[in-house]
Amino acid sequence: MLMIFLSSQFGSSINFICIVGLLVVLASFGLKKLKQPNLVAYILIGILIGPHSFDIIENPESMKFIGELGIILLFFFIGMEIDLTNFLKDWKLAFFGTITQIILSILSVFLIGYFWGWTTARILVLGCVIALSSSAVIFKLLEEKNLFQKKLGQNVSSLLLAQDIAIAPILILISIVGGGSEDKSDPMFMKLIGGIIFIFIIAYVAKKKQITWLPFKKEIKKDHELQVFLALFFCFAGALLANLFGISEALGAFVGGLVMHAGNATKWIHEAIHSFRILFVAIFFISIGAQLDISFLLTNGFSLLLMLLAVYITNHFINTLILRAYKNTWKSAIIGGALLGQIGELSFLICLTAFNVGILTQFSYDFTISLISLTIFISPVWILITEKVMDKLIPLEEISH
């Protein structure tokens, strides 16, 4: 009744923002008591205010547009936070571990898709979807558990960074093999050229380690307003370049972030626009929640539950073997497998891109984003249960240092 009253009394955009802000504060406070990450609160709020619940979003198209801006900025920040130099120090685990994870995930999906008659493109997409874990969830948990300085935390971080980087070739592949495109004028060779250009830029940044040619570094360092606009320029210039080649704009923003990180004098930009990240990432996850249909979840509850268990068992098993292969103790490897068990936020973009190019149907898209959201919801519970079980079975063994 309260939500119905609010939706009828507060129709303006300003009051809508006030409602959402209040809900974020209340939901985040409540979920922190349950040790749930903030993005769970954002998704829940999206469900509440979305068209399938109380429907208090006045302009769904504007919400969708802001959500798209959110994911572009999210990928820009991910790019800014990735240090390719440190990543390459532990490249064997990162590279071979991520490749193994993706291949085994695709093979697991193939076993299901073969009997259900799925296309090869759909199997590839869903395999990549379940292979990527949530950096937003896991980095927060690693910090809370003081695992960053331990071997397990470093290994898990390397795998997450490799998965973040892997999003670039995955999105290029989806754009190429897609059964259709929103823009039918985009020829295939343009996507190939765009993919080669972005891979070349990533390789250039990795080789140079530090970029010194960024213009006006000294002048901008003293001006916080220009810092914001320079960062936004690199973000949306990368997105625009990607769009010109028919590739996901988020990928272009990601590469723009890598370039910004490589310019050491631009580190202060991260602090200048950190608030933008919080705001737009929250809007992105709220927009994802607004797409979730409670009746769809209830109608397909049994299928979603089976897939949920299949995803967690598969991811947990694969990541445990990968971490054990790199000399973590069995206890550490199993706990690390639990940390990496959920599907990550980057998979939302894979789903959206695959849907836009015709690989996923509306039902498949709804099913997949529902599955991703559910894995994020139960991730802290799955990790807690795993830790309790391991403490019972192997009480004296420490987490790998």
N, C-alpha and C positions, 0 to 999 in steps of 0.2 A: 504494500500500500504506500509505503514511504517513497519508493522509486516512482510509482505512478503519479504521486503528488508532485514530486520534483519535476518529472518530465512535463507535467501540465503547467506548472507555475514558472518554470525557467526555460524559456524558449530561445533566448538570445545566446549568441556565441560566447559572450563574456560569462554569463551565468553557467553555461555548459562547461567552460574551462574551470570555473570554481567548483562545480560538482565533481569533475574528474580529478582535480587536485585534491579535494577532500577525500575522495575514495582511495586515491593512491596512498595518502598518509595513513588512513585507517587500515587498509588492506596490508600495507607493508609492515605496519606495527604488529598486526595480528599474526602475520605469517612469519615474522622474525621469532616470535615465541615458539613457532613450530619448526624453526630452523629451515625455512624455505627461502629461496632467493627472491629478490624483488621482481624479477621478470615473471614469476608465477602470479604475483599481484597484478601486474599489468595485463596479463592474459585474462585473468578472472574479471577484471574491470571491463575489458573489451567484450567479454561474453555478456555481462550485465547490461551494458549500454548499447549493444549491437542490435541489428534488425530482427534477430531471432529471439530476443528477450524483451527488454523494456523499450527498445527502439527510440532512444532519445538523441540520436545523432541526426541533426537537422539536414546536413549535406554529406551523404556518404561518399560522393565523389571527392570532395575536399579532404575528407578523412583518408581516403585511399591515396590521394596525391601527397599528403603530408607523411603518410606511412612509407611511401616510396622514397621521399626525401630522407626519412629516417634510416632506411636500409642503406642508402648511398653514403650517408654520414657514418653509419656503423662500420661499413667496409673501409672507409677512409681512415677511421681511427684504428681499425685492426691493422691496416697497412702501416700506419705511423708507429704502432707499438712493436712491430716485428723487426728485430735486429738480425739481418741476414748473416752478419759476421758471427754472432754467437750461435745462431742456428747451424751454421756450417761446421762448428766445432764438434757437434754430436750428430753429424749428418747420417751416419750409418743407421743408427736406431731410427732417426726421424724419417729417412728416405725409405729404407727397406721395411720398417714397421708400418708406415702409412700405405705403401704399395701392397703389402701383404694384407692389411686390413681391408682395403678397397677390393682387391681380387677375391678374397674369401667371402666378403659381403655380397658381391655380385653373384658368386657361385651359389651362395645360400638362397638368394632371391630367385636364381634360375631354377632351383629345385622346386620352388613353389610356383613360379610363373609358367614353367613347362606344362604342368598339369592343368593350369587355369587358362592356358592359351594366350599368355601375354606376348606382346611384340618384343623383339630384341631391344629396341630403344627404351621401352618401358622398364624392362629388367635392368638395363644399365643405369637408368635414372634412379630407380628405387634402391639398387645396390649402393650407389653413391650416397643416397640420402641417409641410409642407416649406418654408413661407414664413418660419418663425421660426428664427433662428440661436441659438447657445449663448452666453449672456452669461458663464457660468462658464468656458468655454474661452477665449473671445476677450478678455475683460478681463484674464485672466492673461497671455495672449500679448502684448497691447498693453503691459502693464507690463514684461514681460521684454525687449521690443524697443524700449522707451523711445519709444513712439509717441503717448502720451497728449497731449503738448504740441504735436504736429504736426497739421496740418490733416486728414490721413488718419485719425489716431486719434480726433480730435474728431468727424469725420463718421461714422465707424463706431460710436462710442459713442452718438451721437444716434440712429442707426438702431436700435441695440440697445434703447435706452430706449423708443423708440416701439413696438417690437415687444413689450416687456414690458407696456406700457400697453395695447396692442391685445388682449392676452389677455382683458381684461375683456369687451369686446363680443363677442369670438369665443366665449367660454364661454356668454354669454347667448344668442347665436344658436344654438349647439348645443343648449342646453336647450330652446329654443323649437321648433326644427325636428326634434328627435329623434323617432324612430319609437316610442319607448316610454320608460318611466321606472321606476326601481326602486320608486318610490312612486306607485301609480296614482291616489292621491287628490289629487295636485297638479294643480289646474286650470291651464290655459294662462295665464289672466289674472293669476294669482299670480306667475308667472315674469316676465311683462311688467312688473308693478308693481315687483317686486324689481329688475329690470334698470334701470328708470327711477330708482329710489331710489339705486342705486349709481352710476349715471352722474351724478346730481345731486350726490352727495357728492364725486365726483372733480372736477366742475366748480367746486364750492364751494371745495375746497382750492386749485385752480389760481387762482381769482380772489382769495381771501383772502391767499394766499402764506404767511401766518403765522397760526397759531391760538394765541390767548392765553387761551382759556377752560378749558384742561385743569386739573382740580382738583388741589390739594395739590402744585403743582410744587416749591415751595421745600422743603417737608417731605420729599418723596420724593427730592429731589436729594441729601440727606444720608444716605439709607438704601438701601444696595444691595439688600437683600432685597426691599424694597417696589418697587424699580425693576423687578426681575424679574417680580414678580406683576402690576404695572401693565401691563407690556408683554404678558404672557401674557393678561391680561384683554382688552386691545384686540384681540389676535390672535384669540382664540377667541370673543369677543363678535361680531366681524365674521363669523366662520365660522358661528356659530349663527344670526345674522340671515339669512345667505345660505341656510342649510339650511331655514329657515322658509318661504322663498319658492321652494324647489325648485331653487335655483341652487347651483353648485359651492361648497363650503365654502372652497376655496383662494382663490376670487375675493373672498370676504368678508374673509379674512385679508389679502389684498393691499391692499384698501381701508383696513383697519385700520392697516396699515403706512404708507400715505400720510398718514393723519390724524396718526399719531405723528411722522412726519418734519416735518410742518408746524408742530408745536409745538417751537420752537427749544430750549426748556428740556429737551426729552427726548432730545437728542443723546447724552447720557451713557448712556442705556439701551442703545444699540447695543453699547457696550463691555461692559456688564454681562451681556448674554445672548449675546455672540458665540459662546461655547463651545457653547451650545445649538444654534446653527445648524450648526456643524461636525458635531456628533454626529448630529442628526436628518437633515440632508441626506445624510450618509454612509449612514445606515440606509435612506433613501428609495432611493438608487441601488443599494444592496445588494439591496433588495426587488425592484427592477426586474430586476437580473441574475438573481435567483432564479427569475423567470418565463421566462427565456430557455431554450429547449430546444435543445441541441446537435444532436440528431437532426433537429429542424425546420430548423435552419440548413443542415445538410448536404443534406437532402431538397430544400429550396427554394433551394439555393445559387445556381443559375444565374439564377433570377428575381430574387433579392436583389441579385446582382451587376449585372444590367441596370438595376434601379431605383436602385442606388447610383450608377452612372455617370450615369444620367438626372438624379438629384437634384443631383449636384455640377456637372454641365455647365449645368443650368438655373439653379441659384442663382448660380453663378459668373458666368454671362453676364448675368443680370438685374442683379445688384448692381454689376458692372463698369460697365454703362451708366448706372445711377443715380448712381454716384460720379463718373463722367466728366461727366455732365450738370451736376454742381455744381462744375465747374472744377478737379477733380483732374487731375494728369497721367495719361497712359495707363498708365505704370508703376504709379503709386499706385493707380489705379482697378482694375487687374487684380489687384494684391496684395490690395487691400481686398475684391475679389470672392472671392478665395480664403479670406480670413479669415471671410467670412460664408457660406461654401459649405455647412457642415454643418447638420444639423437640431438644434435646441436642446432643452434639458431641459424647457422649458415645453410642448413638443409631447407629452411623455409624459402630461401632464394632459389635453390635448385628446383623446388616444386613449382614456384611461380614462373621461372624461366621455361621449364618443361611444359607447363600448362599453356603459356603464351605461344609456344611454337607447335602445339598440337600433340605432344607426346602423351600427356595426361588428360583424361576426360574430366568433366566437372566432378563426377563421383570420386574418381581416383584422387583428384586434388583435395577435395573435402576430407576424404578418408586419411590421406597422408598427413595433412596439417593437424588433423585431430590426433593422429598417432604420435607425431612429434611433440605436441603439447602435453600429451599424457605421459610420455617418457620423461619430460622435464619435471612434471608434477611429482612423480614418484621417485625421482633420482635420489634425493636425500634419504628417503626411507630405505631404498635398496642398499645404499652405501652403509647406513647405520646397521641394518640387519647383517650385512656381510662382515662388518667389523666385530659385531657381537659374536657371531658364529666362529670367526677366526680366533678371537680371544679365548673362546671355550676350547677349541680344538688345538690351537698352538699358543698357549698362554705365555710362554717364556721367550718366544722369538720376537725380536725387535724389527721395526720397519728398517729396510735397507738404508745405510748411511752412504 
